[in-house]
Amino acid sequence: MVQKIVLFGPGPQFKGGIANYNTSLAKALDKLGHEVHIVSWTQQYPAIIPRDFIDRKSKVDQLEGTNIKVTYITNYNNPATWNETVRFIKDLKADKVIFQWAIAIQGLPIGYICRQLKKKTQTEVIIDLHLVIQKEASSIDKMFSKYGLKVADTYIAHAYKTVDELKETFPTHQYLVNENGTRATDKKHTVIKLYHPIYDMFKPKADFDVESEKAKMGLKKNVFLFFGFIRKYKGLHQAIEAFKILSEKRNDVSLLVVGESFWHTLDQSKLSTRLKNVLFKTAKSIFLKNSDNEQNYQPLALIDEYKLHDLVKVVNEFVPNEDVYKYFQLSDAIVLYYLTATPSGVESISYNFKLPVLATKVGHFPETIIHGYNGYLAEDRDVNSMAEEMNRMIEQPINREHVAETASKLSWENYAKAIVQ
């Protein structure tokens, strides 16, 4: 049966994994023959946040050849647009609305929109959980999370750890947890546990000359890749420290760091940026219980401190979608030495390139990475263990066909079919 499905989340004009995910899910549902609408934010966060979230580099239209319609309507800072969003979705008469949930601060508008849809429509309200417990946990985060997540009919979780977090957040709720999309017929909340699918929007290029490009970039035989936004929870400082230990034992290794510093996308000389920085720091000091300010996170400074300039190649900028393939094809393993982890888009991309994964034993990684089969797992917060696993990846290489086998089980088609049951 053809269904009308709304995906609420960042549209393809935005940077980052959630926008890529929302777009990929829309394309999978469209391919199954459903009528798909992306209803997007125009501004995702409070105006004081000092960051540019728009993708101003990618040239390829990710929705070309589809029937997907995109409407940019919801402004976090303008509650009138929240009501516009409700009216728009109501007029569409959607069968399902799937909300992308990745940060607690969005709980206020998402919670409001969900409640209004529950009052005014018969649509199934689904929340796709990229996490439940916020990485910077605070009392206000927990309040926003509970408000935003409470009234959904159905949840999608990408790891059993996320299911456990949902149960901890709403301990009085009853749940039907399954992996095939079966919906609860009583008062239970449905939780569909589905692994994060493989991004098919990023593919290897057969004619890419890896050895020539490695020589041009000054990369050695064995290349480890850190890819994505540079944020503290992703543990780049640990990866650099572990690589330093490895480089003292071997002379055939390079570390390739590719990604934009999350909090340094605006012109810092502008008065508007300086004002946003002051307001944002003040707000964080008031509302966040921890004193750690991620805006001060500068892991790239370790390259100078450890004198690793010849061994670490840094591309400190946002990479257009059409250029992503290059860095994954140049590398021998992806390094995900995270401090905390929810299902990772970077991990998903790496599988599409048959790239083995090095990760810490945190979050969902022990669920998706079989030690010695499709990657290696290091001990949490132990840089010596991380260095050992990097060396093990060289001495005992992972069979890339094992990585391909992992990827074959994580298709968008199977994922979409479970959601639309």
N, C-alpha and C positions, 0 to 999 in steps of 0.2 A: 504494500500500500504506500503510495506517495504521500509524504508528510511535508508540512511547512515548518521549517526549523529556523529559529533565530539563534545566532551565536553572538552573545554580548561580550565584548572585550576589545582590545586594541585592534584597529584595522591595519591593513598592510602599509600604511604610511608611517607607522611607528617602528622604532628600533626594538630589537631584543627578542628573546625566546618566546614570550607569551604571544606577541604579534605573529611570529612564525608559526607557532602552534595553532592559534586561532584560524589563520589562513589555511594551514594544511588540513585541519579538521573540516573546514568549510568545503575545501576541494574534494575531500573524500566523500562527504555527504552528497555533494553535487554529482559526483561520479556515479553514485548509487541511484541517481534519478530524483532525488528530493529537491524541493524548492528551498533554497538556502538564502538567508539574509544575514549579513554581518551588521550588527548595530554597534557602533563604536563610540568610544570617548572622542571628544575634541580636546579635552585636557583631563588627564588621568589622576592628577594629584593636586594638593593645595598649591596655589600660585606662588607661595614663598619658596618652594623647593627649587634650589639653584641648579637646574639641569635641563638640557635640551633633549627631549625624548623623540623627536622626529627624525626619521631616516631620510637624510638629504643626499645620500650617495648612490643608493641602489637604482639602477635604470630599468631592470627587467620588470615587466608587469606580471606579478605572480598569479593574477586571476585571468590572464588572457586565455581565451578558449573555453571559459566556464560561463554559466548562467547566474553566477553569484552576484547579488546586489549588495552594495556597501552604502551605509548611511552614517555619517559622522554627526552626532547629535548631543551626546551627553557631556556636559562640562561639570567637573567635580565642584567647581566654585560657584555654580549657578543652579540652585535647587529648582528653579523654574524649568530647567532642561531635564530634570529628573522626571517631572510630570509629563513633559513632552515625550520622553522616552516611553513611559507607560502607555500613553495614548497611541503612539506609533505602533508599538508591539500589539496592543489591543486591536487596532484597526487591521493589522495583518492577519488576525485570527490564527496565530501560530499554534501548532500542536505541541511544540516543545521550545523552551528557551533555555539555552545552556550558557551559564555565566562562568567566565574565567576568573578564578580566585587565586591570587598570588601574593597579596599584601593586605595586612589588616586595615590599613588606613582607608581602603576603599569600602570598608564594611558599612559606612554610613549611607552612601548613595545606593550600593547594591542591596543592602537590607531594606531600604525604603522602596526601591523598585520591585523587589521580590514580594513584599507585603501587598503592594498595590495590585500587582498582577494576580496574586492569590485571591484578592477581594473581587476583582473586576473581570477575570477571565477563567477559563477552564484549562488553560495551558499547563503542561507539566513543567515545573520549575526545577531545573537541574543545575547543580553547582559542581564544576570541574575543579577539583582540589589539587593545586600544585604544591600546597602545603596547608597545614592547619595552624600549627604553633609558629608564631612569628619569630624570625631569627633574632630580632632585638626585642625580646619579650618585655612588655611593660603592662601595667594595669590598664592603660587606655587601649593598648593593642588587644588585650583579652576582651575588653568591653566591645570594641568594634567587631572583633571576630565573632563573638556570640550573637551580636545583633545582625551581622551580615549573613551568617550561616544557618541560623536557627530554623527558618520556615521552609527550606527546600523540601521538595518531595523526594528527590533522588540526588545522590552524590556519586561522583566518579573519583576514585582514588587510584594513584599510580603505584602505591606500595602499601604493604600491610602495616608499616609503621604509621602511615597517614591515617589508616583506618583506626589504629589504636589512639592516635591523637584526637580524632573525631569523637571517639567514645569517651575519652577523658574530658573533652570540652562539654559534652552533653551526656552526662552519666545516667540520666533518667530516661533517655530515649532508648527505644528498642530498634534493632537493626536486622535487616536481611542482607547479608554480605554474600556476593556471588561473583563469578567471573564470566558469566554468559549474558548478562543483561536482564535476567528475570526480575520483574517488579513485584514488590510486596502487595498483597491484596488486602491486608488488614491495616492496622494503625502503625505498623513498623515503617521505619525509613529504609529505603533501598540504598545499598552501597554497592556500586559496580566496580570491582577491583580489576583494572586493566593497566598493564605496563605501558609506559610512554612509548608510542610508536616511533619508527625510524623516519627521520626527515628525508623525504624523497625530493625535496626542492633543492638539495645540495648533492650533486653527483660528481664522481671522478671524470676527468677528461682523458680519453685514451691517448690523445696526441701530446699530452703535457710532458715535456722533457725534464724529468725529475733531476737527473744528474747534472744537467747544464744549469738549472736554476739553483741547485745546492751550491755549485761552484761559484755562481754569481753572488750568492748571499754569504759565502764564506762559511757554510755549514759543514760539519764533519760527518763521518760515516753514520753515526747513530744519533738521531734527532728526536728529542722529546718536546712535545707541544703543550703549552698552556694556551687555551683559546677562550675568548669571551670577555665580558665586562670584568674589569679588575675591581673586585670587592673583597672585603676582609674575609667573609665567610668562605670564600673560594680558596683561601690558603696559599696564594702565590708566594708569600714570604717563606712558607714551609717548603714549597717546591724549589725555590732558589737556594735555600739552606741545604736541602738534600742534594741538589745538583752540585753545590760546592764540594760536598764530601765526595761525591762520585768523581768529580773532575780531578780531585787530588790523587785518585787511584788509576784513572784512565786518561788517555790523551786523544780519544776517538769519539768524544761526545759533544753535542751542542744542545742548548735549550733555546727553543723558539717561543717567544712570548708575543702573542698577537691579541690585542684587544684595547678597548677604550677605557681609560680611567673614569670610573662611573661618575665621580663628583667633579670632574674637570672638563666639562663640555662647553661651558660658557666663557666668554671673554672676561677674564678676571679684572681687567682694567676699567670696565664699565661701572658706573655708579649703580645701575639697576642690579648688576650681579653682586656687587659688594653689599647692597642693602638686603638682597635675598639671603646672602650668606649670614648676615647678622641676625635677621629675623628667624631663619631656620635653626641656627645654633641656639638661639634663645628658646625657641619652641621645644627643641629636643631636650634642653636642660630642665625644662619645666615638666615635660610629660614622660620622658623616658627615665626609668629608674636606674639604668646603668649610665655611668659617666663616660663610657667609651665613645668617642666621636669618630665615626668612620671617615669623615671628610679629611682627617689627619693621616689616613692610612697611605703610606708611601713605600710600598715594597720594592719598587724599582731602584730606590736608593741603595739597596743591598748590592746591586751590581757594581756600583762604585766602591762600596765599602769592602767587598770581597775581591775586587780587581778581576771581574769576570767579563770585561768588555769583549774580549776576543772569542769568548765561548757562548755568550748569550746574545741572541739577535732579538731586538725589540721592535715591534710594529705597534706603536702606542696610538692607535686610532681605530675608529669604527670601520669594519671591513664591509664593503658592499656585498650583497648576496651573491652576485655573479663572480666574485673573487675568492669566495670561501674555499673552494676546492683546492686551490694552490697550496695552502698551508697544511691541509690534511694529507695531501699526496706527498709532500716533502718529508713527512714525519713517520717515525716508526712506532710511536705510542703516544697516547694522550695522557696527560698528567692531571688528575683530579684529586689533589691532596687537600680536600675540603675540611673545614672545621666542623661544619654541620651540612647536611645534604638532604635535599628533596629531589625527586626524579629530575635528572639533568638533561636539558636540551643538547648540551655539548656532548654528553655521552651518546645521545641518540644520533647526532651527526656522525660521530666517530664510527659507529657500527656500519653506516652506509659506505664508509671507505675501508671497511674490513680492518680498522685500526684498533689494536689491543688497548685496554684501559688499565692504567695504574691509578688506584684510588685508596683512600683511607677506609678503615672499618667503621664508617659512620653512616647514619641515615639508612637509605635504601640500598646502598652499594653492595652489602653482602647478599641481597636478594637477586641482583642482576649480574654480578660478577662472580664467576666460579673461579676460585684461585687456581691458577695453572692451566685453565682451559681457554677462557676468553680474555684473561687479564691477570693481574696480581694485586693483592690487597696488603696494604701496610698498616701497622699499628697506629692508632689515633695519637696525634701530637708527638710522634716519635720520629724525628728527622733521620736518625740512623737507620731505622727500619725502612723508611721511605727510600733512602739511598740504596739499601740492600736490594729492594725490589726493583729499582731502576737497573741495577747491575744484573739482577736475575733475568730481566727482560732481554738483556743483551746475550747473556751466557746461555739462557734456555728460552729462545724465542717462542712466542705464542704462535701456533698454527693459525694463520689468518682465515682459513676455511672454518675454523671453530667460531670465529667472530661472525663470519657470513651466516653460519647456521643460527647463531643468536638473532641476527637481523631478520632472518626469514620468518621468524615466529612473531615479529612485531610489526605487522602491516597496518596501515591506516584503514584499509578496507575492513579487516576483521574488527578493528576498534570501532569503526563507525557503525557496523552492523549490530554490535552489542548495545550501542546507545539507542538505536532507533527501534528496538523491539517493541 
